[in-house]
Structure formats: structure tokens, C-alpha cells
Amino acid sequence: QSALQLSQKDFLHSRLGDVYSKMHRFPNALSEYHKALALNPGLECAKTGLDRLEKLMKGVDPDEDGEVVEEDRDDMDGFGTPSYNG
């Protein structure tokens, strides 16, 4: 296979991982990121996607530094908004 074909496949696996991650299909996303990285261990978008996925799976907001998102259990405001522990 040509380098271009491998590059396209690794990128497509990474993008598919992104899609699965947004759909909260974490096992599928994990598999796709690993396929991308098996084809190209240096693929930055797959590394970033995998890092974000691992944070999501731990309940950590991937866009914040270490904040765990928990449900608002008392729901005193009536909106069920998330509360943050940092």
C-alpha cells in the first residue's frame, strides 16, 4: 500500500473515533483510535482524540483541567444543571 493510502486510512480511523466519541460509543471510539495509531503511531489527531476519550471515560471534562462533572443531585434550581468540582 502506498503512503497516501495508509495516511488516508489512519486519518479516517481517527475521525471515526471522533464520531463515536461524540455519540458516547466509547468502546467503538477506543477501537478506532487504536487502529489509527497502529497504522501511524505519530498521528496527532488520534493521540489527541484518545486523550480526550480517556478523560471522558473517567468523567473528566476534556476541555477543562481536571474538573470532574457530576450531576446536580439536589436539583434545587429546577434545571438539573451540572455542578463542577475542581
Backbone as numpy.savetxt, mean C-alpha at the origin, in Angstrom:
# Nx Ny Nz CAx CAy CAz Cx Cy Cz
13.51 -12.43 -23.08 12.66 -11.25 -23.08 13.54 -10.01 -23.08
13.07 -8.99 -23.74 13.84 -7.75 -23.80 13.71 -6.98 -22.50
14.65 -6.07 -22.29 14.62 -5.23 -21.08 13.35 -4.40 -21.04
12.87 -3.96 -22.20 11.65 -3.16 -22.25 10.44 -3.98 -21.79
10.36 -5.24 -22.23 9.25 -6.09 -21.82 9.27 -6.33 -20.31
10.46 -6.57 -19.75 10.57 -6.78 -18.31 10.20 -5.50 -17.56
10.64 -4.36 -18.10 10.33 -3.08 -17.47 8.83 -2.83 -17.46
8.17 -3.18 -18.53 6.73 -3.00 -18.58 6.03 -3.93 -17.61
6.49 -5.17 -17.52 5.86 -6.13 -16.62 6.04 -5.74 -15.16
7.25 -5.31 -14.79 7.47 -4.94 -13.40 6.62 -3.74 -13.02
6.54 -2.77 -13.91 5.73 -1.58 -13.64 4.25 -1.94 -13.55
3.78 -2.80 -14.43 2.37 -3.20 -14.40 2.02 -3.96 -13.13
2.91 -4.81 -12.66 2.67 -5.50 -11.39 2.60 -4.50 -10.24
3.47 -3.50 -10.28 3.45 -2.48 -9.23 2.15 -1.68 -9.27
1.71 -1.30 -10.45 0.46 -0.54 -10.58 -0.73 -1.37 -10.13
-0.72 -2.65 -10.46 -1.79 -3.54 -10.02 -1.78 -3.64 -8.49
-0.60 -3.65 -7.90 -0.49 -3.62 -6.45 -1.13 -2.36 -5.88
-0.91 -1.22 -6.55 -1.53 0.04 -6.12 -3.05 -0.05 -6.14
-3.57 -0.64 -7.21 -5.03 -0.77 -7.36 -5.59 -1.66 -6.26
-4.97 -2.82 -6.05 -5.44 -3.73 -5.00 -5.35 -3.07 -3.63
-4.30 -2.31 -3.40 -4.14 -1.64 -2.11 -5.28 -0.66 -1.87
-5.64 0.11 -2.89 -6.74 1.08 -2.75 -8.08 0.39 -2.54
-8.18 -0.86 -3.01 -9.41 -1.62 -2.84 -9.41 -2.41 -1.53
-8.34 -2.23 -0.74 -8.16 -2.96 0.54 -8.07 -4.46 0.34
-7.57 -4.87 -0.81 -7.31 -6.28 -1.08 -5.81 -6.51 -0.85
-5.43 -6.43 0.42 -4.03 -6.39 0.80 -3.23 -7.62 0.39
-3.75 -8.83 0.53 -2.96 -10.00 0.10 -2.63 -9.95 -1.40
-3.60 -9.51 -2.21 -3.36 -9.40 -3.64 -2.31 -8.32 -3.94
-2.42 -7.19 -3.24 -1.46 -6.11 -3.43 -0.05 -6.57 -3.06
0.06 -7.26 -1.94 1.35 -7.75 -1.48 1.98 -8.67 -2.54
1.18 -9.55 -3.09 1.66 -10.47 -4.12 2.16 -9.71 -5.35
1.42 -8.71 -5.78 1.81 -7.95 -6.98 3.08 -7.14 -6.76
3.24 -6.53 -5.58 4.47 -5.80 -5.30 5.67 -6.75 -5.28
5.48 -7.94 -4.72 6.57 -8.91 -4.69 6.92 -9.39 -6.10
5.93 -9.57 -6.95 6.21 -9.95 -8.34 7.00 -8.85 -9.04
6.62 -7.60 -8.83 7.33 -6.48 -9.45 8.78 -6.44 -8.98
8.98 -6.62 -7.68 10.33 -6.55 -7.13 11.18 -7.77 -7.50
10.53 -8.90 -7.76 11.27 -10.07 -8.23 11.82 -9.82 -9.63
11.05 -9.10 -10.44 11.50 -8.76 -11.79 12.53 -7.64 -11.78
12.35 -6.70 -10.85 13.24 -5.53 -10.80 13.38 -5.07 -9.35
14.38 -5.58 -8.64 14.54 -5.26 -7.21 14.74 -3.77 -6.93
15.10 -2.99 -7.93 15.34 -1.56 -7.73 14.16 -0.68 -8.10
13.02 -1.27 -8.41 11.86 -0.49 -8.87 11.30 0.34 -7.72
11.53 1.64 -7.77 11.15 2.53 -6.67 9.65 2.57 -6.41
8.83 2.57 -7.46 7.38 2.65 -7.24 6.87 1.40 -6.51
7.48 0.25 -6.77 7.08 -0.98 -6.06 7.56 -0.94 -4.61
8.78 -0.42 -4.38 9.28 -0.30 -3.01 8.40 0.64 -2.20
8.03 1.76 -2.81 7.17 2.74 -2.12 5.79 2.15 -1.85
5.23 1.48 -2.86 3.92 0.85 -2.70 3.93 -0.20 -1.61
4.97 -1.00 -1.55 5.09 -2.04 -0.53 5.21 -1.42 0.86
5.98 -0.35 0.97 6.12 0.34 2.25 4.77 0.88 2.73
4.04 1.52 1.82 2.72 2.05 2.16 1.77 0.93 2.57
1.81 -0.17 1.82 0.94 -1.31 2.11 1.23 -1.88 3.50
2.50 -2.03 3.83 2.85 -2.57 5.14 2.34 -1.68 6.26
2.40 -0.36 6.07 1.87 0.57 7.06 0.35 0.42 7.18
-0.33 0.33 6.04 -1.79 0.16 6.06 -2.18 -1.12 6.79
-1.44 -2.18 6.55 -1.74 -3.47 7.17 -1.53 -3.42 8.69
-0.67 -2.50 9.15 -0.42 -2.34 10.58 -1.37 -1.32 11.21
-2.23 -0.71 10.39 -3.16 0.29 10.89 -2.56 1.67 11.02
-1.42 1.90 10.36 -0.75 3.19 10.41 -1.08 3.97 9.14
-1.38 5.25 9.29 -1.64 6.11 8.14 -0.34 6.28 7.37
-0.26 5.80 6.12 1.00 5.88 5.38 1.41 7.30 5.01
0.51 8.25 5.13 0.81 9.63 4.79 1.26 10.45 5.99
1.22 9.84 7.16 1.64 10.51 8.40 2.78 9.72 9.01
3.52 10.35 9.90 4.64 9.69 10.56 4.18 8.97 11.82
3.84 7.68 11.67 3.58 6.85 12.81 2.24 7.01 13.49
1.32 7.76 12.92 0.01 7.93 13.56 -0.88 6.74 13.26
-1.41 6.17 14.30 -2.33 5.04 14.16 -3.74 5.58 14.12
-4.48 5.18 13.11 -5.86 5.63 12.97 -6.76 4.63 13.66
-7.59 5.10 14.57 -8.55 4.24 15.27 -9.94 4.80 15.06
-10.93 3.93 15.16 -12.31 4.38 15.04 -12.71 5.17 16.26
-13.59 6.13 16.05 -14.13 6.95 17.14 -15.22 6.12 17.81
-14.85 5.41 18.89 -15.78 4.47 19.50 -16.95 5.14 20.21
-16.69 6.30 20.83 -17.79 6.92 21.57 -18.75 7.67 20.65
-18.28 8.07 19.50 -19.11 8.70 18.48 -19.95 9.85 19.06
-19.36 10.63 19.95 -20.09 11.71 20.60 -20.48 12.82 19.63
-19.70 12.97 18.56 -20.04 14.03 17.61 -21.10 13.57 16.61
-21.42 12.29 16.61 -22.45 11.78 15.72 -22.00 11.50 14.31
-20.70 11.76 14.04 -20.22 11.58 12.67 -19.31 10.37 12.50
-18.91 9.76 13.60 -18.03 8.60 13.50 -16.68 8.95 12.90
-16.20 10.15 13.17 -14.92 10.57 12.59 -13.78 9.86 13.27
-12.70 9.58 12.50 -11.57 8.89 13.11 -10.84 9.79 14.10
-10.29 9.18 15.13 -9.45 9.90 16.06 -8.02 9.43 15.84
-7.06 10.28 16.13 -5.66 9.97 15.86 -4.88 9.91 17.15
-4.06 8.90 17.25 -3.14 8.78 18.39 -1.73 8.92 17.83
-0.99 9.88 18.31 0.34 10.07 17.74 1.43 10.06 18.71
